[in-house]
Amino acid sequence: MKKAFKIIVVAVVITAIIVLSSMPFGAIEIKRYYGDINNDNYVTTQDVIIALSVATGIYGDDLTGMDFEATDMDGDNDISTNDARLILKTAAGQEIKKYMEGYEFDENADLFLKKVNEARIEEEVGTLKLSSKLCSLARDAAKEYATKTGTAFAREDGSYYYTLLDENEISYTVADKIIIPASFGYKQAFDEAMGTRQSKKALLSRNFKKFGIGAYSKDGHTFYWCIFLTD
């Protein structure tokens, strides 16, 4: 009996090690409910309307990736009125809300920057270049904002944000930092940034040439996106 118990314990430990070793260090799992198509952290009749629009062909854009899976409630790889019915039951409390699993957060920095540069080209202000070092600092700054400071321009020790650039030997004559509360999607984060006068002005400024972005979340749904801009 004791030998059998030891074998089970060893097997459990090995399995745990394999699972943990397969997960990227510091990875953040996205928290999103099945049926939450508009990604507002609730399942409501608004989601039902979207599902019906998709099922009947009224909805203009095709759903892909996580959006598709959130809508495909019955798991048949098709969006139908049955999915809308299941979402309605969830919204009414007749079905228990369930989190989607297996999705890890990714800023999609290159795609975010592509949208920024498209806007900059329209304004004829030149394009920005992605900096991996600025992205790394932006992730640190986003985590510090979300867990410690709650303010965009000051660090935990009270110093201004640009001291982070100095400490990491990043040369600049002008710099700026933007904090954007949004969901995990880079498109929504971009829309939030461009919808704020101050952040839009910075993203479209001729003064900047380099760009870095990072984000952090405590709950897996609301993400704090940080952008660093330097010349």
Secondary structure, 3 states (H helix, E strand, C coil): CHHHHHHHHHHHHHHHHHHHHHCCCCCCECCCECCCCCCCCCCCHHHHHHHHHHHCCCCCCCCCHHHHHHHCCCCCCCCCHHHHHHHHHHHCCCCCCCECCCCECCCCHHHHHHHHHHHHHHHCCCCCEECHHHHHHHHHHHHHHHHHHCCCCECCCCCECHHHHHHCCCCCCCEEEEEEEECCCHHHHHHHHHCCHHHHHHHCCCCCCEEEEEEECCCCCCEEEEEEEEC
